[in-house]
Amino acid sequence: MFLPVTVYSITMAATMLDPYRFSHYSLSMVLERITSDIYWVLIGILVLNLFQKRHHKQAEKKRVATLGLALLVLLLNVLFVVILTTGLPHWSALIALVITGAVAWRIRKRIMVFSLKCPSCGIRSDIRTLLFFDDNLCTDCRTQQEPAREPSEPEVQEAKPHEASHVDEIDWDLWEPDETAVLCYIVKDDQVLLIHKKTGLGKGLINAPGGRINDDETAAEAAVRECREETGIMPLDLEHRAILNFQFTDGYSLRGHVFFASDCSGDMQQTAEADPFWIPVSEIPYDQMWEDDRHWLPRALDGTFIIGKFIFDGETMVSKSLAEGMEV
């Protein structure tokens, strides 16, 4: 897919060097034409990648390959735009092609995964096999080889989120929470501010101050507001430290943004929603908290950004998945 773009670009560059055809084109017009056409190629590659997502179990490598091709096309376009906008000599387009080609060579193993022929029988691949199956096998060869393949982990079937018993059964890319909430942990002088929760979800458990995000506020603003409302203390120097996705078996779903604060102001007070208290970090009572806390909170306290996915049946954790990530 990148080859036609390169061939086209080389052809147009050759036009610039042809003395006869040079009179019919301005160099700027040639590069402008290339950059204009490349946008359509880029859009086509990204649309293909969206279709490949529907076959994500069979086309994972080819999804990566199409993203790599899209980046190469984007790189080439950026280089051409730089040449046009900075007034560089137009033969610099050849240097841009060489740079893009060098990058393509470095990632060739990731993008050269498409095959026009079945590697088993040599028959010409149909378009579906070419684009959506990593093994590049034709339908007949794939059918014949499936029974002989090495046994692997059982394929997890996607289920409706509230029917799932394992986090891998949920398509988290499509999953949407019913509500979004925040938690705010204030950690100061090796002590952490927690609350005995009196109302709402998790009533009777120990947790950090927090609650739902209003439509007119950001997650960070909600963390400050909820902490002040429940404890009388204002957190300072907030840091986003975790994203936690919860699916409950009764159908309810929640996404939680977790913030940590290293300083605070105000006087602690009991409220109708919570009884706040300070406790040493080393003595956090995980046995009186939500079951997931003992798995992700220690890592978040160490400064790691955590992305968590959980299934709960009431207050009982059914399944979990934790990953270290970057703030989004």
C-alpha positions as CSV (number, residue, x, y, z in Angstrom):
1,M,0.0,0.0,0.0
2,F,2.9,2.3,0.7
3,L,4.5,1.3,-2.6
4,P,1.9,3.0,-4.9
5,V,2.4,6.2,-2.9
6,T,6.1,6.0,-3.3
7,V,5.9,5.2,-7.0
8,Y,3.5,8.0,-7.5
9,S,5.7,10.4,-5.7
10,I,8.8,9.3,-7.6
11,T,6.9,9.7,-10.9
12,M,5.9,13.2,-10.0
13,A,9.5,14.0,-8.8
14,A,10.8,12.7,-12.2
15,T,8.4,15.1,-13.9
16,M,10.2,17.9,-12.2
17,L,13.5,16.8,-13.7
18,D,12.1,16.2,-17.2
19,P,13.1,19.3,-19.3
20,Y,10.1,19.0,-21.6
21,R,7.4,18.4,-19.0
22,F,9.1,20.9,-16.6
23,S,7.6,23.7,-18.7
24,H,4.1,22.4,-18.1
25,Y,4.4,22.2,-14.3
26,S,5.7,24.5,-11.6
27,L,7.6,22.6,-8.9
28,S,5.3,23.9,-6.2
29,M,2.3,22.7,-8.1
30,V,3.7,19.2,-8.3
31,L,4.4,19.0,-4.6
32,E,1.1,20.5,-3.7
33,R,-0.6,17.9,-5.9
34,I,1.2,15.1,-4.1
35,T,0.3,16.4,-0.6
36,S,-3.3,16.7,-1.7
37,D,-3.5,13.2,-3.0
38,I,-1.7,11.7,-0.1
39,Y,-4.4,12.8,2.3
40,W,-6.9,10.5,0.4
41,V,-4.4,7.6,0.7
42,L,-4.1,8.3,4.4
43,I,-7.9,8.3,4.9
44,G,-8.2,5.1,2.9
45,I,-5.6,3.3,5.1
46,L,-7.3,4.5,8.4
47,V,-10.7,3.4,7.1
48,L,-9.2,0.0,6.3
49,N,-7.8,-0.2,9.9
50,L,-11.3,0.4,11.3
51,F,-12.7,-2.5,9.2
52,Q,-9.8,-4.7,10.4
53,K,-10.9,-4.0,14.0
54,R,-14.0,-6.1,13.4
55,H,-11.6,-9.1,12.7
56,H,-9.2,-8.2,15.6
57,K,-8.6,-11.8,16.7
58,Q,-7.4,-12.8,13.2
59,A,-5.9,-9.5,12.0
60,E,-3.9,-8.1,14.9
61,K,-0.6,-8.0,12.9
62,K,-2.3,-6.5,9.9
63,R,-4.0,-3.8,12.0
64,V,-0.5,-2.9,13.3
65,A,0.8,-2.9,9.7
66,T,-1.8,-0.6,8.4
67,L,-1.2,1.9,11.3
68,G,2.5,1.7,10.4
69,L,1.7,2.4,6.7
70,A,-0.5,5.4,7.8
71,L,2.4,6.8,9.8
72,L,4.8,6.4,6.8
73,V,2.3,8.2,4.6
74,L,1.9,10.9,7.2
75,L,5.7,11.3,7.5
76,L,6.1,11.7,3.8
77,N,3.3,14.3,3.6
78,V,4.8,16.3,6.5
79,L,8.2,16.3,4.8
80,F,6.7,17.6,1.6
81,V,4.7,20.3,3.4
82,V,7.9,21.4,5.2
83,I,9.6,21.7,1.8
84,L,6.7,23.8,0.5
85,T,6.4,26.1,3.5
86,T,10.1,26.7,4.2
87,G,11.2,27.4,0.6
88,L,13.7,24.5,0.5
89,P,14.8,23.5,-3.0
90,H,12.3,21.2,-4.6
91,W,14.8,18.4,-5.2
92,S,14.6,18.0,-1.5
93,A,11.6,15.9,-2.2
94,L,13.9,13.1,-3.2
95,I,15.6,13.4,0.2
96,A,12.1,13.1,1.8
97,L,11.5,9.9,-0.1
98,V,14.8,8.5,1.0
99,I,14.1,9.4,4.7
100,T,10.6,7.8,4.5
101,G,12.1,4.7,2.7
102,A,14.7,4.4,5.5
103,V,12.0,4.5,8.2
104,A,10.0,1.9,6.2
105,W,13.0,-0.4,6.0
106,R,13.5,-0.2,9.8
107,I,9.9,-1.3,10.4
108,R,9.6,-3.6,7.4
109,K,9.0,-6.7,9.6
110,R,5.9,-5.0,11.0
111,I,4.4,-3.7,7.8
112,M,5.4,-6.5,5.3
113,V,2.7,-8.9,6.5
114,F,0.5,-8.9,3.5
115,S,0.8,-11.8,0.9
116,L,-0.8,-12.0,-2.5
117,K,-0.6,-15.8,-2.4
118,C,-1.5,-18.5,0.1
119,P,1.8,-19.6,1.7
120,S,0.6,-23.2,1.8
121,C,-0.9,-23.9,-1.7
122,G,0.2,-20.9,-3.6
123,I,-3.2,-19.9,-4.8
124,R,-3.9,-16.2,-5.2
125,S,-5.3,-14.6,-2.1
126,D,-8.7,-13.1,-2.1
127,I,-9.1,-9.5,-0.8
128,R,-10.6,-10.7,2.5
129,T,-7.7,-13.0,3.2
130,L,-5.2,-10.4,2.1
131,L,-6.5,-7.7,4.5
132,F,-8.1,-9.5,7.4
133,F,-6.1,-12.7,8.2
134,D,-2.6,-12.7,9.6
135,D,-1.9,-16.3,8.5
136,N,-2.6,-15.3,4.8
137,L,-4.0,-18.8,4.3
138,C,-6.8,-19.4,1.7
139,T,-10.1,-20.6,3.0
140,D,-9.4,-24.3,2.1
141,C,-6.0,-24.4,3.7
142,R,-7.2,-22.6,6.8
143,T,-10.0,-25.1,7.2
144,Q,-7.6,-28.1,6.8
145,Q,-5.0,-26.7,9.2
146,E,-7.3,-25.7,12.0
147,P,-7.7,-29.2,13.6
148,A,-3.9,-29.7,13.4
149,R,-3.0,-26.5,15.2
150,E,-1.4,-26.7,18.6
151,P,-3.9,-26.5,21.5
152,S,-4.1,-23.0,22.9
153,E,-5.9,-21.1,25.5
154,P,-9.7,-21.3,24.9
155,E,-11.0,-18.4,23.0
156,V,-13.0,-16.1,25.2
157,Q,-16.4,-15.3,23.7
158,E,-17.6,-11.7,24.1
159,A,-20.6,-11.4,26.3
160,K,-22.9,-8.6,27.4
161,P,-21.0,-6.7,30.0
162,H,-23.3,-7.6,32.9
163,E,-23.3,-11.3,31.9
164,A,-19.5,-11.5,31.8
165,S,-17.7,-13.6,34.4
166,H,-14.2,-12.5,33.3
167,V,-12.9,-9.2,32.2
168,D,-11.6,-10.6,28.9
169,E,-15.2,-11.4,27.9
170,I,-15.9,-7.6,27.7
171,D,-14.9,-5.5,24.7
172,W,-13.6,-2.6,26.7
173,D,-13.0,-0.5,23.6
174,L,-16.8,-0.4,23.2
175,W,-17.8,-0.4,26.8
176,E,-19.3,2.7,28.2
177,P,-19.9,3.4,31.9
178,D,-23.3,4.5,33.2
179,E,-21.6,7.1,35.5
180,T,-18.2,8.6,36.0
181,A,-16.8,9.3,39.4
182,V,-13.6,10.3,41.3
183,L,-11.6,9.3,44.3
184,C,-9.1,11.6,46.0
185,Y,-6.3,10.3,48.2
186,I,-4.5,12.9,50.3
187,V,-1.1,11.6,51.3
188,K,0.9,13.8,53.7
189,D,3.6,12.9,56.2
190,D,3.2,9.2,55.5
191,Q,-0.5,9.4,56.4
192,V,-3.5,9.1,54.1
193,L,-6.9,10.6,54.5
194,L,-9.7,8.0,54.4
195,I,-13.4,8.0,55.2
196,H,-16.0,5.7,56.7
197,K,-18.6,6.0,54.0
198,K,-22.2,6.6,55.3
199,T,-24.2,6.8,52.1
200,G,-24.4,5.6,48.5
201,L,-22.4,2.9,46.8
202,G,-20.0,1.2,49.2
203,K,-22.0,2.4,52.3
204,G,-20.3,0.9,55.4
205,L,-16.9,0.5,53.8
206,I,-13.7,2.5,54.2
207,N,-12.7,4.4,51.1
208,A,-11.2,7.7,50.0
209,P,-13.3,10.8,49.6
210,G,-15.0,10.9,46.3
211,G,-18.2,10.9,44.2
212,R,-19.9,11.5,40.9
213,I,-18.7,14.1,38.4
214,N,-21.2,16.9,37.6
215,D,-21.8,17.8,33.9
216,D,-20.2,21.3,34.4
217,E,-16.9,20.2,36.0
218,T,-13.7,18.3,35.2
219,A,-12.6,15.2,37.0
220,A,-10.0,17.2,39.0
221,E,-12.6,19.8,40.0
222,A,-15.0,17.1,41.1
223,A,-12.2,15.5,43.2
224,V,-11.6,18.8,45.0
225,R,-15.3,19.5,45.5
226,E,-16.1,16.0,46.8
227,C,-13.2,16.0,49.2
228,R,-14.2,19.3,50.7
229,E,-17.9,18.3,51.0
230,E,-17.1,15.0,52.7
231,T,-14.2,15.9,54.9
232,G,-13.9,19.7,55.1
233,I,-10.4,19.5,53.7
234,M,-9.2,20.9,50.3
235,P,-6.6,18.8,48.5
236,L,-3.7,20.6,46.8
237,D,-1.3,19.6,44.0
238,L,-3.5,17.0,42.5
239,E,-2.0,14.2,40.4
240,H,-4.1,11.9,38.2
241,R,-2.9,8.4,39.2
242,A,-5.5,5.8,38.0
243,I,-8.5,5.0,35.8
244,L,-10.7,2.2,37.2
245,N,-13.5,0.6,35.1
246,F,-16.1,-1.3,37.1
247,Q,-18.8,-3.6,35.6
248,F,-21.4,-4.9,38.0
249,T,-23.4,-8.1,37.4
250,D,-26.7,-6.2,38.0
251,G,-26.0,-4.1,34.9
252,Y,-24.6,-1.0,36.5
253,S,-21.2,0.3,35.3
254,L,-18.9,2.9,36.6
255,R,-15.6,4.6,35.6
256,G,-13.5,6.1,38.4
257,H,-10.7,8.6,38.0
258,V,-8.3,8.5,41.0
259,F,-6.3,11.5,42.1
260,F,-3.6,11.8,44.7
261,A,-2.8,15.0,46.5
262,S,0.5,15.7,48.4
263,D,-0.8,18.7,50.4
264,C,-4.0,20.0,51.7
265,S,-5.6,22.9,53.7
266,G,-8.6,23.3,56.0
267,D,-9.9,21.5,59.1
268,M,-11.2,18.0,59.1
269,Q,-14.9,17.6,60.0
270,Q,-17.5,14.9,60.0
271,T,-20.3,15.2,57.5
272,A,-23.6,13.5,56.7
273,E,-21.8,11.5,54.0
274,A,-18.6,10.5,55.7
275,D,-16.5,10.2,58.9
276,P,-12.9,11.2,57.8
277,F,-9.8,10.0,59.6
278,W,-6.0,10.0,59.0
279,I,-4.1,6.7,59.1
280,P,-0.5,5.7,58.4
281,V,-0.1,4.4,54.8
282,S,1.4,1.2,56.2
283,E,-1.8,0.5,58.2
284,I,-4.4,1.0,55.4
285,P,-7.3,-1.4,56.4
286,Y,-7.7,-3.2,53.1
287,D,-10.0,-5.8,54.7
288,Q,-12.6,-3.1,55.3
289,M,-12.4,-1.6,51.8
290,W,-13.5,-2.5,48.4
291,E,-11.9,-5.8,47.4
292,D,-10.1,-4.3,44.3
293,D,-8.2,-1.7,46.5
294,R,-5.6,-4.1,47.8
295,H,-4.6,-4.9,44.2
296,W,-4.1,-1.5,42.7
297,L,-3.8,1.0,45.5
298,P,-0.3,0.0,46.8
299,R,1.1,0.4,43.2
300,A,-0.6,3.8,42.8
301,L,0.8,4.9,46.2
302,D,4.3,4.1,44.8
303,G,3.6,6.5,41.9
304,T,2.6,4.1,39.1
305,F,-0.3,5.1,36.9
306,I,-2.8,2.2,36.9
307,I,-5.5,1.2,34.5
308,G,-7.9,-1.3,36.1
309,K,-10.8,-3.4,34.9
310,F,-13.1,-5.1,37.3
311,I,-16.3,-7.2,37.5
312,F,-18.2,-7.1,40.7
313,D,-21.2,-9.0,42.0
314,G,-22.4,-6.7,44.7
315,E,-19.4,-6.0,46.9
316,T,-17.6,-9.3,45.8
317,M,-14.9,-9.0,43.1
318,V,-15.5,-11.6,40.3
319,S,-12.6,-10.8,38.0
320,K,-9.8,-8.2,37.5
321,S,-7.2,-6.9,35.1
322,L,-4.5,-4.4,36.0
323,A,-2.1,-2.7,33.7
324,E,0.5,0.1,34.1
325,G,-0.1,2.9,31.7
326,M,0.3,6.6,31.0
327,E,-2.1,9.3,31.9
328,V,-4.8,9.9,29.3
